[in-house]
Structure formats: structure tokens, C-alpha cells
Amino acid sequence: MPDKKPTGLLILHGFTGSLDTVRSMVPEAEKHGWPWRMPLLRGHGTRYQDMDGVSYDDWVADAEAALDELLGEVEKVVVVGLSMGGLVALTLGHRRPQAIAGLVVCAPALRFRDPLAALTPLIKRIVRYWDSPNGFADPSCAARSTNYKKFPTAAFHQLLDFAWETEKRLAQIQVPVVGLFATRDTIVHGIVPQLLRNKLGAPLRIEMFQRSGHEMLQDCEAEQVARAAMEAALAFARTESASQTA
């Protein structure tokens, strides 16, 4: 069997998102010769009704299966996760630190701006499906979106529980993290960068993007965000390599 490459990239999409939401990371990985995986998380990529009955444990299990597959080709993995994918990335960082060189979390969905989010346990008893919010700052990018137009309120309740559980574990995460955030994000609350600074147990660097909305990797600054994410991944790989040779 050929020798493994030093590092690979695991790319994770967000809630209601298609793979298009994170596909801009693929050319970056291939430019540097990194193996990569971009799994479709349970309930996604078909129709929004298929999210009914899916749990956040399912999303983590799908990502972990892709991680294990990638580890067949590489020694260490950098995880890049958008929104819900950021929560999955943080969870993998907690569960599998020996396998992971670093995490790049783009607008991780730890808190939400919409005040109705807190009422989801009640709303789901009355309203089964809800319209997806607009995550774009650029209308032309929004027009090309292949994300679900609706989502099950029960599935969003799973996302809320996932956010809560992830936040409780932040202090236990020891792998380094880079957080990429958009100042025009209307979905994830602006308190999240400070929350990470206050609670994360690992080294953290924050980078802000001024023109993007929540869908950072396919909005108007997609190329810049993908490049910043890959630069962070390369820095993690260099640090890992230096620690192995020290």
C-alpha cells in the first residue's frame, strides 16, 4: 500500500445545504494535492421532507464515516465545516483529537439571531415545515442556491439541541481552531466569535469577512473565504509536521 499523505481535508456542509455550499473548497484542496471528502449528511441532497426523523447524531456519524475513510489515505485531517457543519467539526475535534490537525469553522451555528428559534420546541407542535431564511448578501448568488427552500421544524429542534451540546463541550476541545465569520450574517448570532473566545479550550484565531452573508463559501466572497480556509489548513499542517519532527 502506498505511503499515506500527511494531511487531508474533510469538508462539511450546513443545515438544509447542498454540497454546492462548500464546493469552493475542492479546488483549494486539489491545488495543494490534498485528498478530500465532502459527505452528504443525512437528510440532505434529496428533498426537504427527508430531514424528518434525522438526528444530529446521524450527521455526526456520516461525517465520522467520511473521516475514517479519509484516514485510510492520510495521517491527519483538517476539518472545514460551515454552519451546522461547524458544529460537526467541533464535535469531531472533541471526539477524535488524535486524528485531527485543526478545525476551520465558518459561521458555526452555536447561536441564532431569530428570536423565534428559542420557541422551536413549541412551534414544531403546530407547524411542521418552515421556510428557509436567506443566507446570502448577494442576490445573484442567492438565485443560484440549491439549498432546501423549507425545513422540518423538528429537524431544526435537533440543530438547536446540537448547538447547545456543542457549546457545553467547547472547553474540552484541544485541537486548534480558526473561525471565519461574516459581518452581514443574518442567521448566526454575532455573539458567536466572542463565545468561542470565552469558552473554547483550544488556540483560536478569528477572521471576519465584510461583504458576505451566512453562506460564506458560495456568497460574494466565496473565493476569498475558501482561500482563507485553505491557508488555515496549510498552517495547521505545517504545525503538525513541525511537532512530528521536533
Secondary structure, DSSP 4 states (H G I P E B T S, - for coil): -PPPEEEEEEEE--TT--GGGTTTHHHHHHHTT--EE----TT-SS-GGGGTT--HHHHHHHHHHHHHHHTTTEEEEEEEEETHHHHHHHHHHHH-GGGEEEEEEES--SSBS-GGGGGHHHHTTT-SEEEPPP--SSHHHHHT--S-SEEEHHHHHHHHHHHHHHHHHGGG--S-EEEEEETT-SSB-TTHHHHHHHH-SS-EEEEEESS--S-TTTSTTHHHHHHHHHHHHHHHHHHHHHHHH-
